[in-house]
Amino acid sequence: MDELTFTVSPNTSSLLNYSNATFQPALETFSDSSWGLSITIISTILLVIGVAGNTIIIILVSTRKELRTPTFTAIACLSVADLLCLCSRYVYTINAIKHFMEYQAWSMYGTVTFYFLHSANFHIMLIAYLRYVFITKPLRSVNITTKSVLKMSGGVWFAGILTGSLYCLTIVLELYENITVEHSSVLQVIFYIYVTFVPFLLIVVLHIIKIFKLNKMGHLSTGKHLSISRKMSLMLFIVILIYILSTTPMLATMILYLICMSIDYRLAVCQISFFYYTVSVVSLCLLLNNAVNPLVYFFFSPPSLKVLRRIKQCCTKS
């Protein structure tokens, strides 16, 4: 071990094998610790909440006629993307604890989670765009139907396939040592900036424009106007807060990892405890985002609340 030198550009696979062999006992120690058990319990709770919540939303939108609108169709499409992202991210999180995959398999599986994350984030942007059009361009919104929303959702999935393929290509080139780990990490940072902050900025811009347009609408009564504006502001705050909490740790980890490699590759390879804890926190944040995001949109919509009241009344009478 002491004979290893890093005076030249390190061989990717040899270093990865070296780190796996050296720190496998440390990984096993972490997986048996209270931290690993806590992460597993919290991840499982978020998985159950997310699967139940997203499934209920999909069923309600599919079965209730009053919810078969473009907005709720988009929310159901978001629930599908979040459900898939939630399940794939849960496996990724548990792998970080148990370490039951080899590095190559884990890297390739990461492309699956990236693909679902891309679709989930851009479906949020799709909902923001639809609400923007419905409020600011009422004549144009007449042409938006549930079928057109499904086509837009298909476009989001197709864009995810293209982006995910490029991300997968980066991983493959790294595994076959056609590019260095440093270059691969730079590309991955760019991909994650695209998949997180690009939708985030567009969502914020659309919501701000929508609120300004709403404030200028004179045909709404003052009470209703203030109520809608406050609900939209609160929903915007919650969505932005969840988005920041779920994406910032991931980007910070990628950037810190890149800085460590630019200084000395051993800093990135040897700090296994830093890697373990940060990956666990990032995975939990992403699980939280996928578990609660559709619920925020759904429960801030008056039609959905009416449906839930009717269901509650039926259950009470029965």
PyMOL commands that set and color helices and strands:
alter all, ss='L'
color gray80, all
select helices_A, chain A and resi 12-31+34-63+65-67+70-98+103-136+138-141+146-175+181-215+222-263+265-270+272-299+302-317
alter helices_A, ss='H'
color red, helices_A
deselect
rebuild
show_as cartoon
